[in-house]
Amino acid sequence: MTDVLKECLAAGVGCAVADGSLNFLEVTKVKLQLQCSKVPIYFPPTMTRVITQSAAEDGFWRGLAEPGLGATTLRAMTYVAFRIGMYSSVRDRIVGGADDEPTLRDQLTAGAITGGVGSALFAPVDVVRLRMQADAGSVCGESGRLLTGLRRGAAPRHNSTFRAFGEIVRTEGAASLYRGAHAAVARATLLSSSQLASYENLKLRIRAALNLEEEVAVLHLGCALISGLIAQTVIQPFDTMRSFLMASSTGSLSALGPLIRTEGLFKWAYRGYLPAMARQGPIMLFQLPLIEQFRALLGVGYL
C-alpha cells in the first residue's frame, strides 16, 4: 500500500469513528436548519429542545443517532479520506523543496484544493446523507408515512443508503445528486483550508514556544479543538445553505428569499450554529487526533 493510500485510510477511519459516534449532533443541526420558521415543529428552536423532543417521540437511536449513519460512514471513507488524506501530498507539492517549510498560504491553498475537489467528487453522498437525516422519525406501519420528525405526514424518501442513489436518479434525474453542490464545494473549500491550516500552524507555533521535540497527544487535542471552532465559524453560512438546498426537492436559491426576509440574513445563516459547534468541537477534538494516531500506526507520520 502506498503512503498516499495509507494517509487516506487513516483519515477515513479516524473520521468514521468520530463522526459516527456524534451523528446525533449532526441530525440535531439539520433539524434546526431545515424546520419551517413560521410553524416550527421544535419550539423553542434550540438544540436542547430538538434532542429532548426527538428522544421522547422516537427514542434516542431512531430519532437522533441512527438517521443517515450509513451515509455518514460512507462520507468519511470517501470525501473526508480524500480531503484530509491528500492534504499532505498536495501541500508538499505546492511547497516544492523537500526541506522547505510550508507557509500559511501554502497550507490554505492545499486545504482549499483537497476540500473543494473532494466535495465536488463526492457531493452525491452528502445529498443522500442530508435527506436521510431530514427524514428521521417513526413510520406508521399501515400508511408508511412518518408520524414524527420534520417531514411528519410524508413517506420517507429512502430506506437504504446505497439504494438512495439509484432512486434519486430514477425519480429526479442524475443532476439531482449534485443539488446544492456549489454551496457544498464552497463550504468544503473554506472548511478544509481554515481547519487544516490553523491546525498545522497551531502545532508548529506551540511546539516552538514550548520547545517540544516531539508531538504529543495533548498537543493534537488542543490544536484540533481550536481549529474546529475556527472552521465552523467560518463555514456556518455555507453549511446552512448546503443543508437547505440538498434536502429540498427543487434546490432553488429563490426559495431562500422568504426565509431570509423573515429571519434576517445573519440569523438565518447561523441557524443551528450552537449544535454545529457542539458537534464540531467534540468531533474535531477526536477526529484529527484519531487520524494522527492512525497515521502513526500506518507509518506515515503526523500531519
Secondary structure, DSSP 8 states (H G I E B T S, - for coil): --HHHHHHHHHHHHHHHHHHHTHHHHHHHHHHHHS-SSS-SSSS--HHHHHHHHHHHH-HIIIIISTTHHHHHHHIIIIIHHHHHTHHHHHHHHH-STT----HHHHHHHHHHHHHHHHHHHHHHHHHHHHHHHT-S-B-TTT--BSSSTTTTS--S-S-HHHHHHHHHHHH-GGGGGTTHHHHHHHHHHHHHHHHHHHHHHHHHHHHHHT-SS--HHHHHHHHHHHHHHHHHHHHHHHHHHHHHHHSSS--GGGHHHHHHHH-HHHHHTTTHHHHHHHHHHHHHHHHHHHHHHHHHTTS---
